């Protein structure tokens, strides 16, 4: 297996974006795209563009084969069946699909759904709306002062027998890596179904849905070095039992003015013309990442995060949030300065970092802060990027007289 040296520019050359000479440390929000992804999408539009599942002519079949081939690639990537892979706009739509199609059919008055304090808004709001509609209850598992899930508190809440447990694999704020397999086993023992938000893990570590044994899993392609398309995985039996989420063309078998019947999986959940080029681009992104090797990706990112974490700890006035052992994000504040001001000063020096509540306002409340700044890394992040960020942060300290 190839040894990845920390700070090497081995992969950076594959990303046209870096002709801009920016220090991009916001991969958790969206990743930059390698040339092979851009080329795959452009090639589809240039020579293979046609609607899928409809035409019987050769070009239409070619487009369909590319689209369904992409589905097979994604299925293999997470160890699922192609029938269990539903293309959606993004992970948010995937969660909403489960909330509307599975949730409406299965959540009853007085029943409960369990989430955690570290969830993204997309894994909170759909459940809030569902429990309000159904007269159900939303339970929230707490985190520790270190920023990790309080597993004992989680187990205690499972005694209330929730019908669904939804949690993130990796926190987009804290970088906390949740023990998904363990939590899923506990939830199943309590009789619950499990949805995993894998947006912040899918590009950074191996995700195997069979091994995790989760019932649903969502992720967004744009965080996986691919285009703005999303994926919902669901166990076949559950998807078969669920009613459609959106209705229209292609998700039907037969339609009359009196009634309609639904298509087979996974097309039952893919109403209308899909983002074919997006699926093709996402498959190219998977091939690219597999070419690097997820073990290499994880090793490189661990080295970079440890390096950045140790350096940040030595800067007075910097407050870091979350555990020491984490995935590729570090959230912090600089003294009493607002994160937006810190980000603005860094931007003036060509360093791109995220600032705000990171679509996790409830977590901000738990941490007792209005916002924070965040750096997040990808396969193209180098030690030099981290050093430039640290130098820019030192300049920010001087600007704010800290």
N, C-alpha and C positions, 0 to 999 in steps of 0.2 A: 504493500500500500504506500502511495506517495506521501512523503513527509512534507508537510506544509510549514514553511519557516515564517515565523511571525514578522510582519512588516514587509514581506516580499510583495512586489507588484505583479505577481504571476497572473492574477485574474483581472486586474484593473484594465488591462489593454483590451479586454473583451467588451468593455462598456463604453460606447461612443460618448456618453454623457460627460465623462471625465476630461474631455477636451476643454470643458469650461474651467478647469483648474480650481474647482471648489472642494472644500472639505465637507463631504456629505455625511452627516451623522444622524439621519432621520429615516433609516431603513425600516424601523418599526411602523412608521406611518405609511410609507410605500417604498419599495425597492426600485433601484434603477434597473434597466433592462439590458441584457447582453445582446450583442449584435445578432446572434443566432435566432433569438426570439423575434426581433424586428424583421429579420430576413424572412422568417417563416410566415409571418403575417402579411408582409408585402407580397411574397410569392403567391399566397392564396388569393389575394385581391387582384393580382396581375394576371394569373393564368387559370385559377381554379374557382373563381367566384360564381356561385350559383346557390339557389336555395336548397335546403336539405329535406329528405324524406318525402319529396313531392314529385319532382320530375322523373320521367323514365329514360330521358336521354342521357348520353354518356357523361356530359359535364356535371349534371346534377348528381349522378351516381358517384362521380369523383369527389365532389364536395361532401357528400354524405359519408363516404369512406374515410375522408380526412377527419370529419367531425366525430364519427364513432370510433375511429382509431385513437383519437385524443382521449376519449372516454376510457378506452382500454388501458391506455398509458397511465392515466390518473388512478384507475382502479389498481393496477399492478403496483404503483408507487406506494399506496397505503394498504396493500394486501386486501383488497375488496373485490367483489364481483362487479363487472360493468353495469349490471342491472341495479346495483346499489349506489351508483354515482349519478347525481342530478346536478346539471349545470344551472347555476343561478347567477344573478347579477353580482353578488358579493356575499360574504358570510352573514351580513345582517339580514339579507333576504332569506338565507337558509334557515336562520333561527326563527324568523317570522313565519316561514313555511311550516316548521314543526309546531310552533305555537298555534297557528290557525288550523292546520290540517289534523295534527295529532292531538293538540291540546283541547280544541273545542269538542272533539269526539270523546275524550277520555277524562278530562278534569271535571269533577262534579262539585256541587255546593258543599262547602265545609272542608274540602280536601286541600292539600298543601303542595307547594312547589318549593324546593330548596335551592338557593344560590349562595354565593359567598360575597364578602365585603370587597373583594378585589376585582369584581367584574366590570367589564366595559359596558357602557350604556346599552349596547345592542343585546347584551345578555341580561338586562334588567327590565327595560321598558316593555318589551313584548310580553313578558310574564306578568308585569304589573297590570297591563290592559286585560290579559286573559283572566287573572284572578278577580279583577273588578267585575268583569262580565259574568263570571261563573259564581260569584259569591264565595270564592276560595281564599286561601291565605298564602302569602309569600313569606317564607322563612329565610333568614340570612345568617350564614355561619361566619363567625368572627375570625379575625386574624390575630396573631401574636404581635408583641411589640417589635419583634424582629422582622415582621412583614411576611410571615409564613402562615399558612392555614392552621388554625387550631383544630387538630384532628379530633381531639377529645370532645370539643364543643360540637364539631360536625357530627360525630357519632351520637351525641346526645339528641341532636335535632332529628336524626334518623329514627329515633324512637317514636316520633310523631307520624311515621309511615307516609312520607311524601310520595306522590305519584311520579314525580319527575325531579331529578337533581341535575342542575346545569352549572358548569364551572369551567373556568379557563384552564388550559394546559400550562400556559406561561403568562404571568401578569404583564400587561403592556406598560405598567408604571414601575412595579417593583422588581421585575425580572424573576420573580419567584417561580420555580418549577414545581408544579403540584404533582404528587404521586398518583397519577391518573389511574393506573391499574388497581392500586390499593383502594382508592376512593370509590371506583366503580364497583369493585367487589363488595364493599360495605353497603353501597346503595342498593345493589341487586339483592343482597341478603335481606334488606329492609323492604323489598318488593317494589323498588322504584326503577324507572327507566332513566338512562343517563345520556345527557347531551354534553359534548366536549367542544369548547371553542379552541381550535388549534391554530388560530391566526398567527400567533407569535411563536409557535413551535415548528410549524410545518417546513420552514426553510432552514431550520437550525439543528434539527435532530431527527432521527428516524421515527416515524409515526406509523404504527402497525395497528389497524383497527381490530384485527382478529386477536392480537395479543392483549390489547387494552380492553377488549370486550365491551366497548361502549355501544350504545344503541344508535346514537346519532353523533356526527362530527361535522364541523363546518370549518372552512378556511377560505381566504381570499387569494386569488392568483397574483394580485399585484404586490403582495408581500413575499411571493415566491419567485421573484424575478420575472414574472409573467405579466400579462395585460390585466385590465380591470374586468375580471370575470371571477365568479365564485363557484364553490363546490359544496354540496351537501351529500354526506354519506349517511345512509340509513340502512339498518338491517332489513333484508328483503321482506321478511314476514310483516314487519311494521309498516313498510312502505305500501305493501299490497293492501293492508287493512285501512290505510288512510285515504280519505276523500281528496280530490284535487284541491289545490290552493288557488291557482288561476285557471281560467277557462277560456277556450278559443280554439284556434286551429292547431292541429297536430297532436293535441292531448286527448283526442276523441277517437273512438272506434266507429261509431255510427251516430248520426244526428237526424232527428225528425222534429217537426214542430211540437210533438207531444213529449219526447224524451230524448236523452242522449246516453251513450255508454262510453266508457273510458278506454284509452289505449293501454297497452302493457307497460310495465316498468322498463326504463325510467321515464319514458316519454309522457306518461300520465301527468307528470309534474313540470313539463316543459312546454307551456302554451305559447303559440306564436313562433315567429322566426327567431331562432337562437343566435347568439353571438358566435358564429362559426369560426371566424378569424381569431376570436379570443380563446376558444378551445384549442385551436391549432397552436397558437402562441404559448399557451400554458403547457401543452405537451412538450414543446421545444424547450421551455424553461426546466421542466422535469429532467429531460435528457441532459441538459447542460449541468444541472446540479448533480445528477448521478455520475456524470463524467468526472466531476471533482471528487465526489465521494462524501457522503454526509458525515462519516467519521472524521474525515479531514476538516470539514467545515466546522464541526463541533470543537475539535481540538484547537483550531486556529482562533475561534471566537473565545474559548475559555482563556487562552493566553492573553488576548487583547483586553478582555474584560478585567482580568486580574491585574494587568499592567495599569489600566486606566483607574481602577478602583484604588489601588495603592497610592498612585500619584495624587488623586483627588483627596484622599484622606489626609494628606500632608499639607493641603492648602487651608490655611485658617479662614474661617467664615463660611466654609462649605459644609452644608448638611446633606448627607446622602440618605436616601430612603430605600429600605428593603434589606434582604439578607446579604451576607457576604458572598455566599455561593448562589449564583444566579445565571440566567441566560443573558443574551446580548444587549441588555438595556441597563442604563444607570440614570436614575432620576435624582435631582439635587436642587438645592437652593443656595444662593450666594448672599449671606448675611440677611438683611431684611429687605433686600431689593426684590421687586416683583420679577418673576421669571420672564415676562415679556421684555422688560428693560434689559435683562441679561442677554436674552436671545438677540435683541437688536444690536447690542454692542458687538457680539460675536459675529453677527451677519455682516457688519461693517468691515470685518477682517476676513470675510470669505468662508466663515464656518457656519454651516447650517445645522441648527439643533431645534428640537421641538420645544414649545413652551405652552403652558396653559393647564387645563385640568385633564387633558388627554382622554376625553370622553369617559371620565371616571370620577365625576363629581362626588358621589357618595364616598369613594375611597379618600378623596381629598379631605372630606369632613372627618373621616376616621383618623387621618394623619394630622389633622388640625392645621391645615394650610389651605390657602385659596388656589394655589397653583404651584407648579415646579417646572424646572427645565429638564430636558431628557436627551441623552445621547444614545444612539442605537447603531449597531454595526451590522455589516454584511460581509459577503465574501471578498468584496473589493476594499474593505477598510484596512488601512495599514497602520503600523506603529507611528509613522510620520504624521498621519492624520490625527492621532491621539495627541502627539506632541504639539501640533499646531493648535489644536483645541485648548490644551492646557496653557499654552502661551497666550492665547486670546483671552482666556479666563483670568489670567494674571493681569492683563491689561484692563479688563473689566473691573477688577478689584481696585485698580488705581483710579479709574474713572469715577467709581462710586466711593472712593476714599475709605475703603475697608481694610 
